[in-house]
Amino acid sequence: MVFQNYNREVSDAQVYEEDINLGLLAEELGFDALWPVEHHFENYSFCPDNTQFLSYMAARTSRIKLGTGAVILPWNMPIRVAEKILLLDHLSNGRTLFGMGRGLARKEYAGMGINMDEARDRFDEAADMIIEAIETGFIEGGGAYYPQARTEIRPAPHKSFEGRIYQVAMSPESVLEAAKIGARMVIFAQRAWEEQAKAVAIYRQAFEEHHGTKSPPIMICDFTYCDTVPERAEELGRKYVTNYLLTVLDHYELAGDHLKDAKGYEAYGDAVEAIRAFGKEGMAAGYLDVTAWGTPEQIIEKYQKRYELLGDFDINPCFRFGGISYEEAERSMRAFAKHVMPVLKDWDARKAA
C-alpha cells in the first residue's frame, strides 16, 4: 500500500479513503497481509506512520496480517518503534509483521534533518536494539546515535517475533545485514532477475552461516496491473507501470550525482551513469520486462520464471499506483485474486505434498 497521489489528481483524503477500501477488500479476497509503506512529504507516497495506519486496520479486520513495509529506522527513535510494534501486536492479537528499511530519498532525509551519510550506521544500530526489545521486552543501547539505558517496554511482548521480521535489502550491505539479524529479505522488482538471483543466493548462504538453518522465503514487491482483457491489460498495464517508474526516478533522484558521494549508498551511485545512458525510455522498457503485469496468464508465467531462478518466494503486489483509478485498481485486484492466487496456492499445495 503506497498511498500515491499521482499528479495530485484527487485529494489526499480520497487517497486514504480508497486505499482503506482496498485494504478491507484484500481481506475479503483472501490476501495474506497488508504492507503500508513509510514515506513523507510528496505525491510519490505519504504514510508518515504505518504503525498508526495498521492500528486502524487492525480494528477493521479480523484475519489478515499487518506488516510495516517498512519502518525507516534512521527516521525513528528505536524505543518508540519498539513500543509501537508491541502495541500493534496486542491490538491485532499477534497479526503484526515487522518490516524495516533504510530509506533512499534525499528529500525525505532532508525533511527529517538526518544526514544520509549516517543512514547505514543508524540502521544497523537501531535494528539490533529493536529486535532485542520486541522479543524480550527490554531495550538498551550503547551506540553513537541511540544511547539508551536498559528500559522495560510496556505493553510487554504479546508473543515471539521469530519468523515475523523482514528487511528491505536492495544493496549488497543490506543483503548481508538481513541475513545477520535473521530477517526475511524483501526486494522490489526493478532489475534483471538473473542479477537478483545472485543477491538472493548470497543472502541464503549468509543466513545459513549465521543461524545454522535454511533461510525463509524472500518477499518480492511488485507494482501489478492484472486484466483478463488482453488489449486492456497491454494498454493500461504499460501505461500505469511506466507512470510509476517515472515517479520513482523523480522521488529518489536516481540519476543524481549525490548518490555517488552518499556514504552507504555506493551501489546506487555506481548505477547512476547506467541510468543516464539508458534514459527514461530505456529504463521503462527494462522495468516493464521485470515487473509482473498483464493478463493472469502472463503474470503467472513471469512468476514461474522467477521461481526457476530464485526458488520459493512470497509475492507482494501493489494495485494502486501511477494514476490508476479506484475502479481500475479494484478490477485489477479482483482479477488477480480470482485467476492468479488459486494457481499460486496450488503451487504451495504441491510443494507441501
RODO-2510 file (C-alpha; in nm, 4 decimals, decimal comma):
residues 353
     n   res          X          Y          Z
     1     m     0,0000     0,0000     0,0000
     2     v     0,1786     0,3150    -0,1219
     3     f    -0,0783     0,5965    -0,0865
     4     q     0,0322     0,7662    -0,4072
     5     n    -0,1457     1,0771    -0,5331
     6     y    -0,0261     1,0809    -0,8924
     7     n    -0,0037     1,4436    -1,0125
     8     r    -0,2463     1,5390    -0,7308
     9     e    -0,5382     1,4127    -0,9374
    10     v    -0,7567     1,3715    -0,6257
    11     s    -0,7493     1,4955    -0,2676
    12     d    -0,5244     1,3314    -0,0100
    13     a    -0,8390     1,2419     0,1852
    14     q    -0,9707     1,0495    -0,1168
    15     v    -0,6415     0,8614    -0,1485
    16     y    -0,6769     0,7364     0,2086
    17     e    -1,0471     0,6559     0,1793
    18     e    -0,9893     0,4482    -0,1330
    19     d    -0,6729     0,2749    -0,0126
    20     i    -0,8510     0,1783     0,3094
    21     n    -1,1286     0,0262     0,0997
    22     l    -0,8725    -0,1723    -0,0994
    23     g    -0,7162    -0,2905     0,2269
    24     l    -1,0528    -0,4152     0,3500
    25     l    -1,1144    -0,5797     0,0142
    26     a    -0,7788    -0,7572     0,0438
    27     e    -0,9010    -0,9477     0,3487
    28     e    -1,2294    -1,0323     0,1754
    29     l    -1,0475    -1,1675    -0,1316
    30     g    -0,8105    -1,3880     0,0680
    31     f    -0,4833    -1,1953     0,0582
    32     d    -0,2463    -1,2784     0,3436
    33     a    -0,1136    -0,9397     0,4587
    34     l    -0,1277    -0,5621     0,4197
    35     w     0,2052    -0,3792     0,3836
    36     p     0,1730     0,0022     0,4094
    37     v     0,4921     0,1976     0,3423
    38     e     0,6536     0,4793     0,5366
    39     h     0,7023     0,7848     0,3173
    40     h     0,6792     1,1581     0,3752
    41     f     0,6107     1,4959     0,2184
    42     e     0,5350     1,4197    -0,1504
    43     n     0,2800     1,2938    -0,4060
    44     y     0,5037     0,9904    -0,4547
    45     s     0,3777     0,8430    -0,1286
    46     f     0,2645     0,9760     0,2062
    47     c     0,2133     0,7456     0,5005
    48     p     0,4106     0,9088     0,7809
    49     d     0,3322     0,6372     1,0387
    50     n     0,2421     0,2916     0,9115
    51     t     0,2006     0,1534     1,2644
    52     q    -0,0743     0,4095     1,3269
    53     f    -0,2423     0,3163     0,9996
    54     l    -0,2206    -0,0548     1,0812
    55     s    -0,3709     0,0038     1,4252
    56     y    -0,6770     0,1396     1,2463
    57     m    -0,6805    -0,1559     1,0066
    58     a    -0,6430    -0,3967     1,2992
    59     a    -0,9822    -0,2812     1,4249
    60     r    -1,1413    -0,3037     1,0783
    61     t    -1,0151    -0,6557     1,0004
    62     s    -1,0064    -0,9931     1,1732
    63     r    -0,7742    -1,2261     0,9830
    64     i    -0,5283    -1,0519     0,7562
    65     k    -0,1732    -0,9949     0,8832
    66     l    -0,0469    -0,6389     0,9264
    67     g     0,3055    -0,5642     0,8039
    68     t     0,5123    -0,2471     0,8172
    69     g     0,6566    -0,2134     0,4713
    70     a     0,8740    -0,0675     0,6087
    71     v     0,9551     0,1395     0,9174
    72     i     1,2523     0,3510     0,8065
    73     l     1,4781     0,3151     1,1074
    74     p     1,7090     0,6189     1,0628
    75     w     1,3999     0,8441     1,0812
    76     n     1,2620     0,6954     1,4040
    77     m     1,3785     0,6527     1,7642
    78     p     1,4313     0,2820     1,8393
    79     i     1,2449     0,2920     2,1709
    80     r     0,9373     0,4435     2,0039
    81     v     0,9472     0,1874     1,7225
    82     a     0,9617    -0,0979     1,9731
    83     e     0,6706     0,0446     2,1720
    84     k     0,4547     0,0940     1,8633
    85     i     0,5236    -0,2524     1,7223
    86     l     0,4433    -0,4247     2,0520
    87     l     0,1263    -0,2195     2,0974
    88     l     0,0165    -0,3043     1,7418
    89     d     0,0779    -0,6724     1,8101
    90     h    -0,1534    -0,6583     2,1115
    91     l    -0,4215    -0,4630     1,9239
    92     s    -0,4127    -0,7119     1,6346
    93     n    -0,3856    -1,0248     1,8520
    94     g    -0,0469    -1,1218     1,7144
    95     r    -0,1017    -1,0379     1,3466
    96     t     0,1928    -0,7952     1,3218
    97     l     0,4790    -0,8427     1,0752
    98     f     0,7709    -0,6073     1,1415
    99     g     0,9459    -0,4806     0,8287
   100     m     1,2432    -0,2416     0,8395
   101     g     1,4157    -0,0280     0,5796
   102     r     1,6903     0,2308     0,5460
   103     g     1,5352     0,4821     0,3059
   104     l     1,6863     0,6263    -0,0106
   105     a     1,5250     0,9639    -0,0843
   106     r     1,7452     1,2669    -0,0180
   107     k     1,4313     1,4827     0,0113
   108     e     1,2958     1,2751     0,2977
   109     y     1,6294     1,2687     0,4808
   110     a     1,6469     1,6470     0,4489
   111     g     1,2938     1,6874     0,5833
   112     m     1,3805     1,4697     0,8807
   113     g     1,7019     1,6602     0,9465
   114     i     1,9094     1,3422     0,9193
   115     n     2,2408     1,3210     0,7342
   116     m     2,2200     1,0459     0,4701
   117     d     2,5825     0,9572     0,5376
   118     e     2,4702     0,8303     0,8785
   119     a     2,1943     0,6080     0,7375
   120     r     2,3764     0,2739     0,7359
   121     d     2,5210     0,3128     1,0852
   122     r     2,1900     0,4384     1,2242
   123     f     2,0025     0,1464     1,0700
   124     d     2,2435    -0,1190     1,1977
   125     e     2,2462     0,0255     1,5493
   126     a     1,8680     0,0675     1,5693
   127     a     1,7831    -0,2726     1,4150
   128     d     1,9716    -0,4671     1,6809
   129     m     1,8107    -0,2678     1,9624
   130     i     1,4560    -0,3009     1,8283
   131     i     1,4735    -0,6729     1,7518
   132     e     1,6020    -0,7423     2,1028
   133     a     1,3324    -0,5203     2,2528
   134     i     1,0301    -0,6679     2,0762
   135     e     1,1485    -1,0179     2,1631
   136     t     1,2471    -0,9634     2,5289
   137     g     1,0513    -0,6551     2,6353
   138     f     1,3652    -0,4610     2,7266
   139     i     1,5617    -0,2119     2,5202
   140     e     1,9121    -0,0805     2,5703
   141     g     2,1956     0,0507     2,3573
   142     g     2,5418     0,1943     2,3859
   143     g     2,5912     0,3148     2,0302
   144     a     2,6802     0,6575     1,8965
   145     y     2,3319     0,7504     1,7744
   146     y     2,0882     0,5906     2,0175
   147     p     2,2416     0,5616     2,3670
   148     q     1,9719     0,4007     2,5752
   149     a     1,9687     0,2893     2,9380
   150     r     1,8072    -0,0510     2,9867
   151     t     1,4334     0,0214     2,9873
   152     e     1,1303    -0,2049     3,0064
   153     i     0,8798    -0,1759     2,7215
   154     r     0,5092    -0,1848     2,8079
   155     p     0,2938    -0,3491     2,6963
   156     a     0,5271    -0,6456     2,7159
   157     p     0,5644    -0,8692     2,4070
   158     h     0,2446    -1,0487     2,3074
   159     k     0,4353    -1,3439     2,1593
   160     s     0,7669    -1,4167     1,9899
   161     f     0,8516    -1,2310     1,6682
   162     e     1,0532    -1,5241     1,5333
   163     g     0,9711    -1,5554     1,1626
   164     r     0,7910    -1,2193     1,1618
   165     i     1,0850    -0,9840     1,0942
   166     y     1,1508    -0,8510     0,7424
   167     q     1,4111    -0,6177     0,5939
   168     v     1,4258    -0,4369     0,2611
   169     a     1,7561    -0,5471     0,1088
   170     m     1,8371    -0,3915    -0,2281
   171     s     2,2060    -0,3163    -0,1718
   172     p     2,4880    -0,5663    -0,1033
   173     e     2,5325    -0,4350     0,2520
   174     s     2,1618    -0,4654     0,3286
   175     v     2,1537    -0,8228     0,1970
   176     l     2,4242    -0,9239     0,4444
   177     e     2,2638    -0,7286     0,7297
   178     a     1,9269    -0,9000     0,6725
   179     a     2,0962    -1,2393     0,6872
   180     k     2,2899    -1,1486     1,0018
   181     i     1,9864    -1,0319     1,2023
   182     g     1,7695    -1,3191     1,0786
   183     a     1,5229    -1,1058     0,8839
   184     r     1,3359    -1,2179     0,5767
   185     m     1,4835    -1,0490     0,2697
   186     v     1,2491    -0,8080     0,0870
   187     i     1,3257    -0,6980    -0,2684
   188     f     1,1498    -0,4978    -0,5371
   189     a     1,1004    -0,5993    -0,8976
   190     q     1,3312    -0,3470    -1,0602
   191     r     1,6306    -0,5167    -1,2202
   192     a     1,7027    -0,8330    -1,4209
   193     w     1,6093    -1,1443    -1,2267
   194     e     1,9382    -1,3108    -1,3152
   195     e     2,1072    -1,0320    -1,1163
   196     q     1,8548    -1,0526    -0,8350
   197     a     1,9204    -1,4275    -0,8119
   198     k     2,2858    -1,3602    -0,7270
   199     a     2,1875    -1,1398    -0,4328
   200     v     1,9326    -1,3954    -0,3111
   201     a     2,1983    -1,6695    -0,3214
   202     i     2,4339    -1,4526    -0,1122
   203     y     2,1529    -1,3906     0,1390
   204     r     2,0726    -1,7593     0,1716
   205     q     2,4336    -1,8592     0,2212
   206     a     2,4957    -1,5847     0,4782
   207     f     2,1731    -1,6664     0,6635
   208     e     2,2717    -2,0315     0,6996
   209     e     2,6220    -1,9363     0,8154
   210     h     2,4834    -1,7061     1,0870
   211     h     2,1914    -1,9180     1,2063
   212     g     2,2660    -2,2761     1,1064
   213     t     1,9318    -2,3160     0,9286
   214     k     1,7972    -2,2508     0,5817
   215     s     1,6633    -1,9026     0,5205
   216     p     1,2886    -1,8402     0,4926
   217     p     1,1402    -1,7454     0,1526
   218     i     1,2184    -1,3939     0,0365
   219     m     0,9395    -1,1462    -0,0388
   220     i     0,9135    -0,9723    -0,3772
   221     c     0,7232    -0,6428    -0,4097
   222     d     0,5636    -0,5799    -0,7495
   223     f     0,3580    -0,2981    -0,8993
   224     t     0,0918    -0,5062    -1,0673
   225     y    -0,1842    -0,4446    -1,3168
   226     c    -0,3945    -0,7550    -1,3885
   227     d    -0,6697    -0,7663    -1,6517
   228     t    -0,8487    -1,0534    -1,8214
   229     v    -0,8950    -0,8478    -2,1411
   230     p    -0,5617    -0,8758    -2,3284
   231     e    -0,5854    -0,5426    -2,5108
   232     r    -0,6724    -0,3538    -2,1948
   233     a    -0,4059    -0,5381    -1,9985
   234     e    -0,1434    -0,4308    -2,2517
   235     e    -0,2547    -0,0699    -2,2816
   236     l    -0,3250     0,0112    -1,9167
   237     g    -0,0561    -0,2104    -1,7675
   238     r     0,2108    -0,0481    -1,9807
   239     k     0,0762     0,2991    -1,9011
   240     y     0,0493     0,2683    -1,5248
   241     v     0,3659     0,0683    -1,4608
   242     t     0,5622     0,3230    -1,6674
   243     n     0,3963     0,6080    -1,4778
   244     y     0,5059     0,4532    -1,1511
   245     l     0,8648     0,4158    -1,2689
   246     l     0,8749     0,7851    -1,3582
   247     t     0,7640     0,8751    -1,0052
   248     v     1,0422     0,6548    -0,8663
   249     l     1,3073     0,8228    -1,0813
   250     d     1,1862     1,1652    -0,9688
   251     h     1,1356     1,0947    -0,5971
   252     y     1,4665     0,9168    -0,5449
   253     e     1,6618     1,1350    -0,7912
   254     l     1,8233     0,8169    -0,9203
   255     a     2,0199     0,9955    -1,1904
   256     g     2,1589     1,2484    -0,9427
   257     d     2,5273     1,2853    -0,8622
   258     h     2,4563     1,2970    -0,4873
   259     l     2,4237     0,9167    -0,4784
   260     k     2,7843     0,8816    -0,5920
   261     d     2,9048     1,0532    -0,2765
   262     a     2,6486     0,9315    -0,0223
   263     k     2,8091     0,7019     0,2345
   264     g     2,6433     0,3616     0,2408
   265     y     2,4722     0,4119    -0,0961
   266     e     2,7682     0,3242    -0,3168
   267     a     2,5727     0,0540    -0,5028
   268     y     2,3173     0,3143    -0,6114
   269     g     2,5869     0,5636    -0,7002
   270     d     2,7575     0,3076    -0,9224
   271     a     2,4354     0,2784    -1,1252
   272     v     2,3927     0,6499    -1,1951
   273     e     2,5795     0,6553    -1,5266
   274     a     2,3984     0,3443    -1,6458
   275     i     2,0635     0,5078    -1,5665
   276     r     2,1644     0,8187    -1,7612
   277     a     2,2797     0,6089    -2,0547
   278     f     1,9553     0,4133    -2,0709
   279     g     1,7389     0,7243    -2,0460
   280     k     1,3747     0,7160    -1,9394
   281     e     1,2599     0,5123    -2,2398
   282     g     1,5284     0,2522    -2,1895
   283     m     1,4586     0,2359    -1,8178
   284     a     1,0870     0,1950    -1,8819
   285     a     1,1450    -0,0937    -2,1237
   286     g     1,3622    -0,2750    -1,8707
   287     y     1,1214    -0,2103    -1,5843
   288     l     0,8224    -0,3347    -1,7812
   289     d     1,0148    -0,6518    -1,8595
   290     v     1,0923    -0,7434    -1,4971
   291     t     0,7588    -0,6402    -1,3420
   292     a     0,4584    -0,8743    -1,3244
   293     w     0,1678    -0,7159    -1,5122
   294     g    -0,0678    -0,8088    -1,7951
   295     t    -0,3191    -1,0902    -1,8221
   296     p    -0,3361    -1,3503    -1,5438
   297     e    -0,1581    -1,5965    -1,7715
   298     q     0,1246    -1,3512    -1,8397
   299     i     0,1663    -1,2749    -1,4684
   300     i     0,1744    -1,6447    -1,3771
   301     e     0,4349    -1,7067    -1,6479
   302     k     0,6553    -1,4318    -1,5034
   303     y     0,6234    -1,5800    -1,1554
   304     q     0,7177    -1,9223    -1,2908
   305     k     1,0355    -1,7845    -1,4465
   306     r     1,1246    -1,6132    -1,1183
   307     y     1,0688    -1,9382    -0,9295
   308     e     1,3054    -2,1194    -1,1652
   309     l     1,5745    -1,8588    -1,0924
   310     l     1,5122    -1,7803    -0,7263
   311     g     1,3333    -2,0753    -0,5706
   312     d     1,0470    -2,0130    -0,3321
   313     f     0,9244    -1,6596    -0,2643
   314     d     0,6261    -1,4644    -0,1336
   315     i     0,4701    -1,2131    -0,3694
   316     n     0,3543    -0,8700    -0,2504
   317     p     0,1605    -0,6987    -0,5320
   318     c     0,0580    -0,3325    -0,5180
   319     f    -0,2543    -0,2500    -0,7217
   320     r    -0,2914     0,1289    -0,6779
   321     f    -0,0183     0,3500    -0,8245
   322     g     0,0733     0,5644    -1,1231
   323     g    -0,2687     0,7261    -1,1655
   324     i    -0,4798     0,4095    -1,1560
   325     s    -0,8361     0,4967    -1,0574
   326     y    -1,0006     0,3198    -0,7680
   327     e    -1,2320     0,1343    -1,0042
   328     e    -0,9416     0,0110    -1,2180
   329     a    -0,7396    -0,0884    -0,9109
   330     e    -1,0321    -0,2868    -0,7709
   331     r    -1,0913    -0,4621    -1,1035
   332     s    -0,7214    -0,5498    -1,1263
   333     m    -0,7145    -0,6759    -0,7674
   334     r    -1,0248    -0,8908    -0,8148
   335     a    -0,8842    -1,0401    -1,1365
   336     f    -0,5602    -1,1269    -0,9576
   337     a    -0,7466    -1,2859    -0,6665
   338     k    -0,9735    -1,4885    -0,8942
   339     h    -0,7263    -1,6054    -1,1582
   340     v    -0,3705    -1,5798    -1,0175
   341     m    -0,3984    -1,6568    -0,6467
   342     p    -0,5548    -2,0045    -0,6929
   343     v    -0,2595    -2,1049    -0,9114
   344     l    -0,0099    -1,9834    -0,6505
   345     k    -0,1951    -2,1687    -0,3744
   346     d    -0,1880    -2,4829    -0,5871
   347     w     0,1888    -2,4450    -0,6210
   348     d     0,2102    -2,4258    -0,2414
   349     a    -0,0069    -2,7352    -0,2002
   350     r     0,2079    -2,9325    -0,4436
   351     k     0,5289    -2,8282    -0,2677
   352     a     0,3800    -2,9278     0,0688
   353     a     0,2763    -3,2671    -0,0694
***
